[in-house]
Amino acid sequence: MAQHDIVSPLPGTFYRRSSPDAAPFVEVGVEIEEGATVGLVEVMKQFSEIESTATGRVTEILAEDGDPVDAGQILMRVEE
């Protein structure tokens, strides 16, 4: 099985949920499809959806809700 990294395309603040009272987009152990929204990155009040580039099971989440992230930083890992 191949491991696939989902990375942030831009620097900003990473959010695991669409609003403070919403459930996280994904959790460890969840099966996701390619193109599924796994988080948001906010830059200057502009929110960009982060989509999975692989189909598989989320094995690791490396950025928490509200963490600052850099472009190219690994946000989570998916096992294909």
PDB file with one MODEL, atoms N, CA, C and O in Angstrom:
MODEL        1
ATOM      1  N   MET A   1       0.846  -1.190   0.000  1.00  0.00           N
ATOM      2  CA  MET A   1       0.000   0.000   0.000  1.00  0.00           C
ATOM      3  C   MET A   1       0.886   1.247   0.000  1.00  0.00           C
ATOM      4  O   MET A   1       1.883   1.326   0.717  1.00  0.00           O
ATOM      5  N   ALA A   2       0.498   2.195  -0.808  1.00  0.00           N
ATOM      6  CA  ALA A   2       1.273   3.420  -0.939  1.00  0.00           C
ATOM      7  C   ALA A   2       0.778   4.480   0.033  1.00  0.00           C
ATOM      8  O   ALA A   2      -0.419   4.598   0.294  1.00  0.00           O
ATOM      9  N   GLN A   3       1.717   5.241   0.557  1.00  0.00           N
ATOM     10  CA  GLN A   3       1.403   6.363   1.443  1.00  0.00           C
ATOM     11  C   GLN A   3       1.405   7.633   0.593  1.00  0.00           C
ATOM     12  O   GLN A   3       2.317   7.844  -0.207  1.00  0.00           O
ATOM     13  N   HIS A   4       0.395   8.471   0.762  1.00  0.00           N
ATOM     14  CA  HIS A   4       0.284   9.699  -0.012  1.00  0.00           C
ATOM     15  C   HIS A   4       0.151  10.875   0.949  1.00  0.00           C
ATOM     16  O   HIS A   4      -0.656  10.836   1.878  1.00  0.00           O
ATOM     17  N   ASP A   5       0.950  11.928   0.722  1.00  0.00           N
ATOM     18  CA  ASP A   5       0.891  13.123   1.560  1.00  0.00           C
ATOM     19  C   ASP A   5      -0.031  14.164   0.937  1.00  0.00           C
ATOM     20  O   ASP A   5       0.042  14.428  -0.263  1.00  0.00           O
ATOM     21  N   ILE A   6      -0.890  14.749   1.749  1.00  0.00           N
ATOM     22  CA  ILE A   6      -1.708  15.885   1.325  1.00  0.00           C
ATOM     23  C   ILE A   6      -1.013  17.121   1.894  1.00  0.00           C
ATOM     24  O   ILE A   6      -0.819  17.235   3.104  1.00  0.00           O
ATOM     25  N   VAL A   7      -0.644  18.040   1.010  1.00  0.00           N
ATOM     26  CA  VAL A   7       0.130  19.214   1.428  1.00  0.00           C
ATOM     27  C   VAL A   7      -0.669  20.500   1.233  1.00  0.00           C
ATOM     28  O   VAL A   7      -1.607  20.565   0.438  1.00  0.00           O
ATOM     29  N   SER A   8      -0.267  21.506   1.977  1.00  0.00           N
ATOM     30  CA  SER A   8      -0.894  22.822   1.826  1.00  0.00           C
ATOM     31  C   SER A   8      -0.356  23.493   0.569  1.00  0.00           C
ATOM     32  O   SER A   8       0.859  23.564   0.386  1.00  0.00           O
ATOM     33  N   PRO A   9      -1.228  23.983  -0.294  1.00  0.00           N
ATOM     34  CA  PRO A   9      -0.765  24.647  -1.508  1.00  0.00           C
ATOM     35  C   PRO A   9      -0.289  26.081  -1.259  1.00  0.00           C
ATOM     36  O   PRO A   9       0.352  26.680  -2.122  1.00  0.00           O
ATOM     37  N   LEU A  10      -0.603  26.632  -0.075  1.00  0.00           N
ATOM     38  CA  LEU A  10      -0.240  28.009   0.220  1.00  0.00           C
ATOM     39  C   LEU A  10      -0.052  28.200   1.719  1.00  0.00           C
ATOM     40  O   LEU A  10      -0.544  27.398   2.513  1.00  0.00           O
ATOM     41  N   PRO A  11       0.655  29.255   2.113  1.00  0.00           N
ATOM     42  CA  PRO A  11       0.800  29.525   3.542  1.00  0.00           C
ATOM     43  C   PRO A  11      -0.465  30.164   4.094  1.00  0.00           C
ATOM     44  O   PRO A  11      -1.183  30.859   3.376  1.00  0.00           O
ATOM     45  N   GLY A  12      -0.734  29.926   5.372  1.00  0.00           N
ATOM     46  CA  GLY A  12      -1.910  30.513   6.009  1.00  0.00           C
ATOM     47  C   GLY A  12      -2.244  29.782   7.288  1.00  0.00           C
ATOM     48  O   GLY A  12      -1.373  29.187   7.923  1.00  0.00           O
ATOM     49  N   THR A  13      -3.500  29.829   7.662  1.00  0.00           N
ATOM     50  CA  THR A  13      -3.996  29.143   8.854  1.00  0.00           C
ATOM     51  C   THR A  13      -4.848  27.965   8.413  1.00  0.00           C
ATOM     52  O   THR A  13      -5.773  28.120   7.616  1.00  0.00           O
ATOM     53  N   PHE A  14      -4.527  26.774   8.941  1.00  0.00           N
ATOM     54  CA  PHE A  14      -5.243  25.557   8.577  1.00  0.00           C
ATOM     55  C   PHE A  14      -6.427  25.340   9.513  1.00  0.00           C
ATOM     56  O   PHE A  14      -6.313  25.501  10.728  1.00  0.00           O
ATOM     57  N   TYR A  15      -7.563  24.974   8.928  1.00  0.00           N
ATOM     58  CA  TYR A  15      -8.755  24.647   9.715  1.00  0.00           C
ATOM     59  C   TYR A  15      -9.254  23.270   9.320  1.00  0.00           C
ATOM     60  O   TYR A  15      -9.389  22.966   8.135  1.00  0.00           O
ATOM     61  N   ARG A  16      -9.528  22.441  10.314  1.00  0.00           N
ATOM     62  CA  ARG A  16     -10.028  21.080  10.083  1.00  0.00           C
ATOM     63  C   ARG A  16     -11.544  21.032   9.953  1.00  0.00           C
ATOM     64  O   ARG A  16     -12.101  19.983   9.629  1.00  0.00           O
ATOM     65  N   ARG A  17     -12.222  22.154  10.200  1.00  0.00           N
ATOM     66  CA  ARG A  17     -13.687  22.191  10.162  1.00  0.00           C
ATOM     67  C   ARG A  17     -14.142  23.473   9.486  1.00  0.00           C
ATOM     68  O   ARG A  17     -13.389  24.445   9.421  1.00  0.00           O
ATOM     69  N   SER A  18     -15.362  23.478   8.987  1.00  0.00           N
ATOM     70  CA  SER A  18     -15.872  24.644   8.248  1.00  0.00           C
ATOM     71  C   SER A  18     -16.293  25.793   9.159  1.00  0.00           C
ATOM     72  O   SER A  18     -16.343  26.943   8.723  1.00  0.00           O
ATOM     73  N   SER A  19     -16.595  25.491  10.421  1.00  0.00           N
ATOM     74  CA  SER A  19     -16.937  26.506  11.416  1.00  0.00           C
ATOM     75  C   SER A  19     -16.611  25.934  12.799  1.00  0.00           C
ATOM     76  O   SER A  19     -16.459  24.721  12.944  1.00  0.00           O
ATOM     77  N   PRO A  20     -16.503  26.784  13.801  1.00  0.00           N
ATOM     78  CA  PRO A  20     -16.121  26.300  15.133  1.00  0.00           C
ATOM     79  C   PRO A  20     -17.041  25.222  15.707  1.00  0.00           C
ATOM     80  O   PRO A  20     -16.592  24.383  16.488  1.00  0.00           O
ATOM     81  N   ASP A  21     -18.317  25.235  15.332  1.00  0.00           N
ATOM     82  CA  ASP A  21     -19.248  24.249  15.885  1.00  0.00           C
ATOM     83  C   ASP A  21     -19.491  23.052  14.957  1.00  0.00           C
ATOM     84  O   ASP A  21     -20.290  22.174  15.282  1.00  0.00           O
ATOM     85  N   ALA A  22     -18.816  23.010  13.816  1.00  0.00           N
ATOM     86  CA  ALA A  22     -18.984  21.909  12.861  1.00  0.00           C
ATOM     87  C   ALA A  22     -18.024  20.760  13.181  1.00  0.00           C
ATOM     88  O   ALA A  22     -16.993  20.953  13.825  1.00  0.00           O
ATOM     89  N   ALA A  23     -18.382  19.582  12.723  1.00  0.00           N
ATOM     90  CA  ALA A  23     -17.496  18.419  12.873  1.00  0.00           C
ATOM     91  C   ALA A  23     -16.312  18.568  11.922  1.00  0.00           C
ATOM     92  O   ALA A  23     -16.438  19.212  10.880  1.00  0.00           O
ATOM     93  N   PRO A  24     -15.165  17.982  12.264  1.00  0.00           N
ATOM     94  CA  PRO A  24     -14.016  18.032  11.354  1.00  0.00           C
ATOM     95  C   PRO A  24     -14.359  17.383  10.005  1.00  0.00           C
ATOM     96  O   PRO A  24     -15.191  16.479   9.929  1.00  0.00           O
ATOM     97  N   PHE A  25     -13.702  17.864   8.952  1.00  0.00           N
ATOM     98  CA  PHE A  25     -13.915  17.287   7.625  1.00  0.00           C
ATOM     99  C   PHE A  25     -13.547  15.808   7.617  1.00  0.00           C
ATOM    100  O   PHE A  25     -14.276  14.990   7.056  1.00  0.00           O
ATOM    101  N   VAL A  26     -12.418  15.458   8.237  1.00  0.00           N
ATOM    102  CA  VAL A  26     -11.958  14.061   8.281  1.00  0.00           C
ATOM    103  C   VAL A  26     -11.323  13.759   9.635  1.00  0.00           C
ATOM    104  O   VAL A  26     -10.908  14.662  10.361  1.00  0.00           O
ATOM    105  N   GLU A  27     -11.258  12.491   9.950  1.00  0.00           N
ATOM    106  CA  GLU A  27     -10.588  11.991  11.153  1.00  0.00           C
ATOM    107  C   GLU A  27      -9.669  10.852  10.738  1.00  0.00           C
ATOM    108  O   GLU A  27      -9.829  10.291   9.654  1.00  0.00           O
ATOM    109  N   VAL A  28      -8.712  10.506  11.585  1.00  0.00           N
ATOM    110  CA  VAL A  28      -7.849   9.364  11.326  1.00  0.00           C
ATOM    111  C   VAL A  28      -8.719   8.109  11.242  1.00  0.00           C
ATOM    112  O   VAL A  28      -9.609   7.903  12.067  1.00  0.00           O
ATOM    113  N   GLY A  29      -8.452   7.280  10.240  1.00  0.00           N
ATOM    114  CA  GLY A  29      -9.188   6.033  10.056  1.00  0.00           C
ATOM    115  C   GLY A  29     -10.329   6.122   9.063  1.00  0.00           C
ATOM    116  O   GLY A  29     -10.878   5.096   8.659  1.00  0.00           O
ATOM    117  N   VAL A  30     -10.698   7.332   8.661  1.00  0.00           N
ATOM    118  CA  VAL A  30     -11.806   7.536   7.738  1.00  0.00           C
ATOM    119  C   VAL A  30     -11.345   7.285   6.302  1.00  0.00           C
ATOM    120  O   VAL A  30     -10.240   7.670   5.920  1.00  0.00           O
ATOM    121  N   GLU A  31     -12.194   6.642   5.519  1.00  0.00           N
ATOM    122  CA  GLU A  31     -11.934   6.440   4.091  1.00  0.00           C
ATOM    123  C   GLU A  31     -12.397   7.681   3.335  1.00  0.00           C
ATOM    124  O   GLU A  31     -13.507   8.169   3.551  1.00  0.00           O
ATOM    125  N   ILE A  32     -11.535   8.194   2.439  1.00  0.00           N
ATOM    126  CA  ILE A  32     -11.888   9.370   1.651  1.00  0.00           C
ATOM    127  C   ILE A  32     -11.655   9.092   0.173  1.00  0.00           C
ATOM    128  O   ILE A  32     -10.883   8.209  -0.200  1.00  0.00           O
ATOM    129  N   GLU A  33     -12.334   9.858  -0.645  1.00  0.00           N
ATOM    130  CA  GLU A  33     -12.191   9.765  -2.097  1.00  0.00           C
ATOM    131  C   GLU A  33     -11.315  10.910  -2.585  1.00  0.00           C
ATOM    132  O   GLU A  33     -11.227  11.953  -1.937  1.00  0.00           O
ATOM    133  N   GLU A  34     -10.676  10.714  -3.714  1.00  0.00           N
ATOM    134  CA  GLU A  34      -9.926  11.792  -4.342  1.00  0.00           C
ATOM    135  C   GLU A  34     -10.876  12.960  -4.602  1.00  0.00           C
ATOM    136  O   GLU A  34     -11.984  12.757  -5.098  1.00  0.00           O
ATOM    137  N   GLY A  35     -10.453  14.169  -4.274  1.00  0.00           N
ATOM    138  CA  GLY A  35     -11.287  15.356  -4.463  1.00  0.00           C
ATOM    139  C   GLY A  35     -12.111  15.739  -3.249  1.00  0.00           C
ATOM    140  O   GLY A  35     -12.737  16.799  -3.240  1.00  0.00           O
ATOM    141  N   ALA A  36     -12.124  14.887  -2.211  1.00  0.00           N
ATOM    142  CA  ALA A  36     -12.875  15.207  -0.991  1.00  0.00           C
ATOM    143  C   ALA A  36     -12.201  16.355  -0.250  1.00  0.00           C
ATOM    144  O   ALA A  36     -10.973  16.413  -0.178  1.00  0.00           O
ATOM    145  N   THR A  37     -12.991  17.263   0.296  1.00  0.00           N
ATOM    146  CA  THR A  37     -12.452  18.364   1.093  1.00  0.00           C
ATOM    147  C   THR A  37     -11.971  17.803   2.431  1.00  0.00           C
ATOM    148  O   THR A  37     -12.718  17.133   3.144  1.00  0.00           O
ATOM    149  N   VAL A  38     -10.700  18.093   2.760  1.00  0.00           N
ATOM    150  CA  VAL A  38     -10.120  17.597   4.016  1.00  0.00           C
ATOM    151  C   VAL A  38      -9.791  18.728   4.986  1.00  0.00           C
ATOM    152  O   VAL A  38      -9.441  18.475   6.139  1.00  0.00           O
ATOM    153  N   GLY A  39      -9.904  19.980   4.523  1.00  0.00           N
ATOM    154  CA  GLY A  39      -9.620  21.114   5.382  1.00  0.00           C
ATOM    155  C   GLY A  39      -9.700  22.409   4.606  1.00  0.00           C
ATOM    156  O   GLY A  39     -10.023  22.425   3.419  1.00  0.00           O
ATOM    157  N   LEU A  40      -9.397  23.501   5.302  1.00  0.00           N
ATOM    158  CA  LEU A  40      -9.387  24.840   4.710  1.00  0.00           C
ATOM    159  C   LEU A  40      -8.091  25.537   5.102  1.00  0.00           C
ATOM    160  O   LEU A  40      -7.570  25.326   6.197  1.00  0.00           O
ATOM    161  N   VAL A  41      -7.574  26.367   4.203  1.00  0.00           N
ATOM    162  CA  VAL A  41      -6.468  27.259   4.548  1.00  0.00           C
ATOM    163  C   VAL A  41      -6.961  28.686   4.326  1.00  0.00           C
ATOM    164  O   VAL A  41      -7.476  29.035   3.263  1.00  0.00           O
ATOM    165  N   GLU A  42      -6.785  29.498   5.372  1.00  0.00           N
ATOM    166  CA  GLU A  42      -7.237  30.892   5.320  1.00  0.00           C
ATOM    167  C   GLU A  42      -6.028  31.813   5.200  1.00  0.00           C
ATOM    168  O   GLU A  42      -5.065  31.714   5.961  1.00  0.00           O
ATOM    169  N   VAL A  43      -6.110  32.709   4.221  1.00  0.00           N
ATOM    170  CA  VAL A  43      -5.088  33.734   4.027  1.00  0.00           C
ATOM    171  C   VAL A  43      -5.816  35.066   3.855  1.00  0.00           C
ATOM    172  O   VAL A  43      -6.565  35.248   2.895  1.00  0.00           O
ATOM    173  N   MET A  44      -5.599  35.982   4.769  1.00  0.00           N
ATOM    174  CA  MET A  44      -6.218  37.313   4.695  1.00  0.00           C
ATOM    175  C   MET A  44      -7.735  37.239   4.471  1.00  0.00           C
ATOM    176  O   MET A  44      -8.278  37.920   3.600  1.00  0.00           O
ATOM    177  N   LYS A  45      -8.397  36.415   5.256  1.00  0.00           N
ATOM    178  CA  LYS A  45      -9.863  36.245   5.231  1.00  0.00           C
ATOM    179  C   LYS A  45     -10.380  35.545   3.970  1.00  0.00           C
ATOM    180  O   LYS A  45     -11.587  35.503   3.734  1.00  0.00           O
ATOM    181  N   GLN A  46      -9.479  35.004   3.174  1.00  0.00           N
ATOM    182  CA  GLN A  46      -9.850  34.225   1.977  1.00  0.00           C
ATOM    183  C   GLN A  46      -9.638  32.747   2.311  1.00  0.00           C
ATOM    184  O   GLN A  46      -8.527  32.343   2.654  1.00  0.00           O
ATOM    185  N   PHE A  47     -10.688  31.946   2.215  1.00  0.00           N
ATOM    186  CA  PHE A  47     -10.607  30.528   2.553  1.00  0.00           C
ATOM    187  C   PHE A  47     -10.488  29.688   1.289  1.00  0.00           C
ATOM    188  O   PHE A  47     -11.261  29.864   0.346  1.00  0.00           O
ATOM    189  N   SER A  48      -9.522  28.776   1.268  1.00  0.00           N
ATOM    190  CA  SER A  48      -9.322  27.861   0.145  1.00  0.00           C
ATOM    191  C   SER A  48      -9.513  26.435   0.641  1.00  0.00           C
ATOM    192  O   SER A  48      -8.926  26.031   1.644  1.00  0.00           O
ATOM    193  N   GLU A  49     -10.336  25.682  -0.069  1.00  0.00           N
ATOM    194  CA  GLU A  49     -10.548  24.282   0.293  1.00  0.00           C
ATOM    195  C   GLU A  49      -9.315  23.464  -0.068  1.00  0.00           C
ATOM    196  O   GLU A  49      -8.715  23.648  -1.128  1.00  0.00           O
ATOM    197  N   ILE A  50      -8.952  22.564   0.829  1.00  0.00           N
ATOM    198  CA  ILE A  50      -7.872  21.618   0.567  1.00  0.00           C
ATOM    199  C   ILE A  50      -8.542  20.296   0.235  1.00  0.00           C
ATOM    200  O   ILE A  50      -9.311  19.762   1.035  1.00  0.00           O
ATOM    201  N   GLU A  51      -8.247  19.771  -0.951  1.00  0.00           N
ATOM    202  CA  GLU A  51      -8.868  18.528  -1.401  1.00  0.00           C
ATOM    203  C   GLU A  51      -7.854  17.394  -1.402  1.00  0.00           C
ATOM    204  O   GLU A  51      -6.663  17.600  -1.630  1.00  0.00           O
ATOM    205  N   SER A  52      -8.352  16.203  -1.143  1.00  0.00           N
ATOM    206  CA  SER A  52      -7.504  15.018  -1.197  1.00  0.00           C
ATOM    207  C   SER A  52      -7.093  14.756  -2.643  1.00  0.00           C
ATOM    208  O   SER A  52      -7.902  14.872  -3.564  1.00  0.00           O
ATOM    209  N   THR A  53      -5.841  14.405  -2.823  1.00  0.00           N
ATOM    210  CA  THR A  53      -5.338  14.061  -4.152  1.00  0.00           C
ATOM    211  C   THR A  53      -5.208  12.557  -4.307  1.00  0.00           C
ATOM    212  O   THR A  53      -4.595  12.074  -5.259  1.00  0.00           O
ATOM    213  N   ALA A  54      -5.792  11.812  -3.357  1.00  0.00           N
ATOM    214  CA  ALA A  54      -5.744  10.351  -3.409  1.00  0.00           C
ATOM    215  C   ALA A  54      -6.998   9.774  -2.758  1.00  0.00           C
ATOM    216  O   ALA A  54      -7.656  10.430  -1.950  1.00  0.00           O
ATOM    217  N   THR A  55      -7.310   8.548  -3.125  1.00  0.00           N
ATOM    218  CA  THR A  55      -8.387   7.801  -2.490  1.00  0.00           C
ATOM    219  C   THR A  55      -7.754   6.818  -1.511  1.00  0.00           C
ATOM    220  O   THR A  55      -6.798   6.124  -1.856  1.00  0.00           O
ATOM    221  N   GLY A  56      -8.285   6.759  -0.293  1.00  0.00           N
ATOM    222  CA  GLY A  56      -7.740   5.818   0.691  1.00  0.00           C
ATOM    223  C   GLY A  56      -8.186   6.166   2.093  1.00  0.00           C
ATOM    224  O   GLY A  56      -9.189   6.848   2.301  1.00  0.00           O
ATOM    225  N   ARG A  57      -7.403   5.672   3.063  1.00  0.00           N
ATOM    226  CA  ARG A  57      -7.730   5.845   4.480  1.00  0.00           C
ATOM    227  C   ARG A  57      -6.768   6.854   5.101  1.00  0.00           C
ATOM    228  O   ARG A  57      -5.554   6.747   4.924  1.00  0.00           O
ATOM    229  N   VAL A  58      -7.307   7.834   5.829  1.00  0.00           N
ATOM    230  CA  VAL A  58      -6.487   8.815   6.524  1.00  0.00           C
ATOM    231  C   VAL A  58      -5.745   8.095   7.651  1.00  0.00           C
ATOM    232  O   VAL A  58      -6.368   7.504   8.533  1.00  0.00           O
ATOM    233  N   THR A  59      -4.408   8.149   7.616  1.00  0.00           N
ATOM    234  CA  THR A  59      -3.605   7.460   8.632  1.00  0.00           C
ATOM    235  C   THR A  59      -2.990   8.412   9.645  1.00  0.00           C
ATOM    236  O   THR A  59      -2.635   8.006  10.752  1.00  0.00           O
ATOM    237  N   GLU A  60      -2.862   9.683   9.265  1.00  0.00           N
ATOM    238  CA  GLU A  60      -2.211  10.642  10.149  1.00  0.00           C
ATOM    239  C   GLU A  60      -2.681  12.051   9.814  1.00  0.00           C
ATOM    240  O   GLU A  60      -2.803  12.406   8.642  1.00  0.00           O
ATOM    241  N   ILE A  61      -2.946  12.855  10.840  1.00  0.00           N
ATOM    242  CA  ILE A  61      -3.256  14.270  10.653  1.00  0.00           C
ATOM    243  C   ILE A  61      -2.148  15.037  11.370  1.00  0.00           C
ATOM    244  O   ILE A  61      -1.988  14.929  12.586  1.00  0.00           O
ATOM    245  N   LEU A  62      -1.388  15.813  10.600  1.00  0.00           N
ATOM    246  CA  LEU A  62      -0.187  16.470  11.125  1.00  0.00           C
ATOM    247  C   LEU A  62      -0.385  17.946  11.444  1.00  0.00           C
ATOM    248  O   LEU A  62       0.499  18.559  12.043  1.00  0.00           O
ATOM    249  N   ALA A  63      -1.501  18.528  11.070  1.00  0.00           N
ATOM    250  CA  ALA A  63      -1.802  19.930  11.383  1.00  0.00           C
ATOM    251  C   ALA A  63      -3.144  19.974  12.101  1.00  0.00           C
ATOM    252  O   ALA A  63      -4.115  19.354  11.666  1.00  0.00           O
ATOM    253  N   GLU A  64      -3.186  20.696  13.180  1.00  0.00           N
ATOM    254  CA  GLU A  64      -4.407  20.813  13.965  1.00  0.00           C
ATOM    255  C   GLU A  64      -5.179  22.076  13.592  1.00  0.00           C
ATOM    256  O   GLU A  64      -4.653  22.969  12.928  1.00  0.00           O
ATOM    257  N   ASP A  65      -6.409  22.132  14.023  1.00  0.00           N
ATOM    258  CA  ASP A  65      -7.285  23.273  13.769  1.00  0.00           C
ATOM    259  C   ASP A  65      -6.645  24.549  14.293  1.00  0.00           C
ATOM    260  O   ASP A  65      -6.312  24.642  15.475  1.00  0.00           O
ATOM    261  N   GLY A  66      -6.472  25.539  13.412  1.00  0.00           N
ATOM    262  CA  GLY A  66      -5.913  26.820  13.810  1.00  0.00           C
ATOM    263  C   GLY A  66      -4.400  26.921  13.704  1.00  0.00           C
ATOM    264  O   GLY A  66      -3.831  27.973  13.994  1.00  0.00           O
ATOM    265  N   ASP A  67      -3.738  25.838  13.293  1.00  0.00           N
ATOM    266  CA  ASP A  67      -2.272  25.862  13.148  1.00  0.00           C
ATOM    267  C   ASP A  67      -1.853  26.716  11.955  1.00  0.00           C
ATOM    268  O   ASP A  67      -2.496  26.667  10.906  1.00  0.00           O
ATOM    269  N   PRO A  68      -0.778  27.503  12.102  1.00  0.00           N
ATOM    270  CA  PRO A  68      -0.197  28.167  10.930  1.00  0.00           C
ATOM    271  C   PRO A  68       0.531  27.121  10.087  1.00  0.00           C
ATOM    272  O   PRO A  68       1.208  26.244  10.624  1.00  0.00           O
ATOM    273  N   VAL A  69       0.387  27.218   8.764  1.00  0.00           N
ATOM    274  CA  VAL A  69       1.044  26.259   7.868  1.00  0.00           C
ATOM    275  C   VAL A  69       1.785  27.006   6.759  1.00  0.00           C
ATOM    276  O   VAL A  69       1.456  28.143   6.425  1.00  0.00           O
ATOM    277  N   ASP A  70       2.782  26.343   6.206  1.00  0.00           N
ATOM    278  CA  ASP A  70       3.544  26.882   5.080  1.00  0.00           C
ATOM    279  C   ASP A  70       3.142  26.166   3.803  1.00  0.00           C
ATOM    280  O   ASP A  70       2.599  25.062   3.848  1.00  0.00           O
ATOM    281  N   ALA A  71       3.405  26.788   2.674  1.00  0.00           N
ATOM    282  CA  ALA A  71       3.175  26.129   1.383  1.00  0.00           C
ATOM    283  C   ALA A  71       4.064  24.898   1.319  1.00  0.00           C
ATOM    284  O   ALA A  71       5.257  24.969   1.616  1.00  0.00           O
ATOM    285  N   GLY A  72       3.482  23.774   0.931  1.00  0.00           N
ATOM    286  CA  GLY A  72       4.225  22.529   0.824  1.00  0.00           C
ATOM    287  C   GLY A  72       4.282  21.719   2.103  1.00  0.00           C
ATOM    288  O   GLY A  72       4.800  20.602   2.103  1.00  0.00           O
ATOM    289  N   GLN A  73       3.759  22.262   3.198  1.00  0.00           N
ATOM    290  CA  GLN A  73       3.752  21.530   4.469  1.00  0.00           C
ATOM    291  C   GLN A  73       2.765  20.379   4.405  1.00  0.00           C
ATOM    292  O   GLN A  73       1.655  20.535   3.898  1.00  0.00           O
ATOM    293  N   ILE A  74       3.166  19.222   4.919  1.00  0.00           N
ATOM    294  CA  ILE A  74       2.285  18.057   4.941  1.00  0.00           C
ATOM    295  C   ILE A  74       1.205  18.265   5.999  1.00  0.00           C
ATOM    296  O   ILE A  74       1.503  18.526   7.164  1.00  0.00           O
ATOM    297  N   LEU A  75      -0.050  18.147   5.578  1.00  0.00           N
ATOM    298  CA  LEU A  75      -1.185  18.323   6.478  1.00  0.00           C
ATOM    299  C   LEU A  75      -1.687  16.982   7.007  1.00  0.00           C
ATOM    300  O   LEU A  75      -2.039  16.857   8.180  1.00  0.00           O
ATOM    301  N   MET A  76      -1.715  15.986   6.130  1.00  0.00           N
ATOM    302  CA  MET A  76      -2.169  14.653   6.534  1.00  0.00           C
ATOM    303  C   MET A  76      -1.641  13.612   5.562  1.00  0.00           C
ATOM    304  O   MET A  76      -1.165  13.931   4.473  1.00  0.00           O
ATOM    305  N   ARG A  77      -1.739  12.365   5.985  1.00  0.00           N
ATOM    306  CA  ARG A  77      -1.287  11.254   5.147  1.00  0.00           C
ATOM    307  C   ARG A  77      -2.449  10.298   4.899  1.00  0.00           C
ATOM    308  O   ARG A  77      -3.280  10.047   5.772  1.00  0.00           O
ATOM    309  N   VAL A  78      -2.473   9.776   3.678  1.00  0.00           N
ATOM    310  CA  VAL A  78      -3.505   8.846   3.244  1.00  0.00           C
ATOM    311  C   VAL A  78      -2.811   7.580   2.748  1.00  0.00           C
ATOM    312  O   VAL A  78      -1.834   7.647   2.003  1.00  0.00           O
ATOM    313  N   GLU A  79      -3.321   6.435   3.166  1.00  0.00           N
ATOM    314  CA  GLU A  79      -2.811   5.159   2.677  1.00  0.00           C
ATOM    315  C   GLU A  79      -3.722   4.698   1.551  1.00  0.00           C
ATOM    316  O   GLU A  79      -4.914   4.465   1.751  1.00  0.00           O
ATOM    317  N   GLU A  80      -3.135   4.568   0.355  1.00  0.00           N
ATOM    318  CA  GLU A  80      -3.921   4.195  -0.827  1.00  0.00           C
ATOM    319  C   GLU A  80      -4.128   2.697  -0.892  1.00  0.00           C
ATOM    320  O   GLU A  80      -4.768   2.202  -1.820  1.00  0.00           O
TER     321      GLU A  80
ENDMDL
END
